[in-house]
Amino acid sequence: MATLTVWRFDTATGADEDAETLRMLSKQSLITIIDAATVSWPADAKKPKTRQMHNMTGVGAMGGAFWGMLFGLIFFMPLLGMAIGAATGALGGSLRDVGIDDDFIKKVRSEITPGRSALFVLSQDAVIDKVREALHDTRGELLFTNLSSEQEKALRDVFAE
């Protein structure tokens, strides 16, 4: 079973700084990273910057389409308004089917604001206590949703194209 975790940091650089901690945890076999990405939102910026962590991706990574779609729904749709609202309705429905629902999107949107950053990790086989301890020590706060095996398969199906 895969787990999608979101770690929020109270600085715009916290997520990028903690990417190294995540790499270290992976090397210690405390977590298997399927894919990861960061969102950094400088306090003076109108929108956040996103970055997929290509060098961390594992076998079967979701790719840029997944992160682009997820980040678009969370961070950029409120900026675009209703202009493409109908097109995203179906997209949002697909993500809801895989465990990423409106409540998750709203929570992340409200927590990742200017001056903050986030580390998004799709993983499995995590020793969650050790991961939480390592990332919490760097002032990361855990927000997460678990994906069942069926939801993970559905998510891969959505992005197989």
VEXDO-502408 format. One record per residue (C-alpha): residue number from 0; residue in one letter; y, z, x. Coordinates in nm, 3 decimals, m for minus. Example, Ala and Ser with C-alpha at 12.3 -4.5 7.8 and 13.67 -1.06 7.14 Angstrom:
<atoms>
 resi resn       y       z       x
    0    a  m0.450   0.780   1.230
    1    s  m0.106   0.714   1.367
</atoms>
This chain:
<atoms>
 resi resn       y       z       x
    0    m   0.000   0.000   0.000
    1    a   0.345  m0.092   0.127
    2    t   0.647   0.130   0.100
    3    l   1.006   0.015   0.084
    4    t   1.230   0.283   0.228
    5    v   1.605   0.291   0.251
    6    w   1.772   0.526   0.498
    7    r   2.145   0.585   0.443
    8    f   2.379   0.684   0.726
    9    d   2.730   0.823   0.695
   10    t   2.864   0.590   0.963
   11    a   2.889   0.213   0.970
   12    t   2.684   0.201   1.292
   13    g   2.416   0.460   1.212
   14    a   2.154   0.214   1.088
   15    d   2.185  m0.013   1.391
   16    e   2.167   0.288   1.622
   17    d   1.854   0.416   1.448
   18    a   1.674   0.083   1.471
   19    e   1.568   0.193   1.820
   20    t   1.424   0.515   1.675
   21    l   1.225   0.302   1.431
   22    r   1.092   0.088   1.717
   23    m   0.988   0.403   1.904
   24    l   0.804   0.538   1.597
   25    s   0.623   0.206   1.564
   26    k   0.515   0.213   1.929
   27    q   0.379   0.565   1.872
   28    s   0.177   0.431   1.575
   29    l   0.362   0.662   1.337
   30    i   0.459   0.367   1.118
   31    t   0.351   0.005   1.077
   32    i   0.660  m0.206   1.015
   33    i   0.605  m0.511   0.799
   34    d   0.973  m0.604   0.798
   35    a   1.312  m0.437   0.838
   36    a   1.682  m0.506   0.800
   37    t   2.012  m0.324   0.839
   38    v   2.330  m0.317   0.636
   39    s   2.651  m0.208   0.810
   40    w   2.971  m0.165   0.613
   41    p   3.277  m0.091   0.827
   42    a   3.535   0.117   0.642
   43    d   3.797  m0.158   0.659
   44    a   3.568  m0.445   0.548
   45    k   3.552  m0.596   0.200
   46    k   3.177  m0.650   0.220
   47    p   2.887  m0.528   0.433
   48    k   2.719  m0.713   0.718
   49    t   2.343  m0.757   0.696
   50    r   2.092  m0.825   0.972
   51    q   1.720  m0.887   0.956
   52    m   1.540  m0.729   1.248
   53    h   1.332  m1.029   1.354
   54    n   1.199  m0.869   1.668
   55    m   1.047  m0.588   1.460
   56    t   0.873  m0.794   1.196
   57    g   0.499  m0.765   1.166
   58    v   0.233  m0.996   1.038
   59    g   0.318  m1.118   0.689
   60    a   0.689  m1.039   0.708
   61    m   0.884  m1.120   0.396
   62    g   1.147  m1.322   0.577
   63    g   1.515  m1.373   0.522
   64    a   1.475  m1.484   0.160
   65    f   1.362  m1.138   0.052
   66    w   1.642  m0.952   0.227
   67    g   1.901  m1.209   0.122
   68    m   1.798  m1.180  m0.241
   69    l   1.780  m0.801  m0.238
   70    f   2.111  m0.757  m0.058
   71    g   2.271  m1.018  m0.281
   72    l   2.173  m0.824  m0.591
   73    i   2.282  m0.492  m0.446
   74    f   2.601  m0.575  m0.260
   75    f   2.732  m0.920  m0.343
   76    m   2.664  m0.967  m0.714
   77    p   2.926  m0.710  m0.816
   78    l   3.177  m0.916  m0.614
   79    l   3.081  m1.244  m0.779
   80    g   3.085  m1.108  m1.130
   81    m   2.950  m1.308  m1.419
   82    a   2.982  m1.646  m1.247
   83    i   2.613  m1.655  m1.165
   84    g   2.493  m1.367  m1.377
   85    a   2.248  m1.568  m1.585
   86    a   2.076  m1.711  m1.278
   87    t   2.024  m1.366  m1.134
   88    g   1.875  m1.227  m1.454
   89    a   1.543  m1.397  m1.387
   90    l   1.560  m1.300  m1.023
   91    g   1.622  m0.936  m1.111
   92    g   1.326  m0.952  m1.347
   93    s   1.100  m1.070  m1.064
   94    l   1.207  m0.781  m0.844
   95    r   1.163  m0.534  m1.130
   96    d   0.803  m0.650  m1.157
   97    v   0.749  m0.541  m0.796
   98    g   0.904  m0.197  m0.824
   99    i   1.265  m0.273  m0.740
  100    d   1.436  m0.191  m1.067
  101    d   1.795  m0.157  m1.189
  102    d   1.799   0.215  m1.114
  103    f   1.702   0.151  m0.752
  104    i   1.967  m0.120  m0.717
  105    k   2.237   0.100  m0.875
  106    k   2.145   0.399  m0.659
  107    v   2.155   0.200  m0.336
  108    r   2.479   0.029  m0.443
  109    s   2.641   0.367  m0.508
  110    e   2.515   0.521  m0.181
  111    i   2.593   0.237   0.061
  112    t   2.971   0.208   0.051
  113    p   3.245   0.124   0.304
  114    g   3.209   0.341   0.614
  115    r   2.831   0.375   0.574
  116    s   2.520   0.184   0.673
  117    a   2.154   0.160   0.576
  118    l   1.820   0.081   0.732
  119    f   1.577  m0.095   0.494
  120    v   1.212  m0.083   0.601
  121    l   0.906  m0.239   0.442
  122    s   0.617  m0.048   0.599
  123    q   0.269   0.090   0.562
  124    d   0.060   0.359   0.722
  125    a   0.360   0.581   0.790
  126    v   0.324   0.942   0.892
  127    i   0.615   1.011   0.660
  128    d   0.684   1.365   0.780
  129    k   0.726   1.247   1.141
  130    v   0.932   0.943   1.038
  131    r   1.151   1.153   0.810
  132    e   1.199   1.413   1.084
  133    a   1.296   1.152   1.345
  134    l   1.538   0.966   1.122
  135    h   1.677   1.277   0.955
  136    d   1.756   1.420   1.299
  137    t   1.993   1.125   1.342
  138    r   2.157   1.210   1.010
  139    g   1.975   0.950   0.804
  140    e   1.914   1.030   0.439
  141    l   1.603   0.890   0.274
  142    l   1.622   0.689  m0.047
  143    f   1.298   0.511  m0.129
  144    t   1.069   0.340  m0.371
  145    n   0.696   0.303  m0.327
  146    l   0.527  m0.029  m0.386
  147    s   0.171  m0.036  m0.512
  148    s  m0.074  m0.295  m0.375
  149    e  m0.019  m0.504  m0.687
  150    q   0.359  m0.483  m0.650
  151    e   0.336  m0.579  m0.282
  152    k   0.124  m0.884  m0.372
  153    a   0.367  m0.980  m0.648
  154    l   0.657  m0.944  m0.405
  155    r   0.485  m1.171  m0.153
  156    d   0.415  m1.420  m0.433
  157    v   0.783  m1.423  m0.534
  158    f   0.886  m1.507  m0.178
  159    a   0.594  m1.730  m0.077
  160    e   0.808  m2.039  m0.116
</atoms>
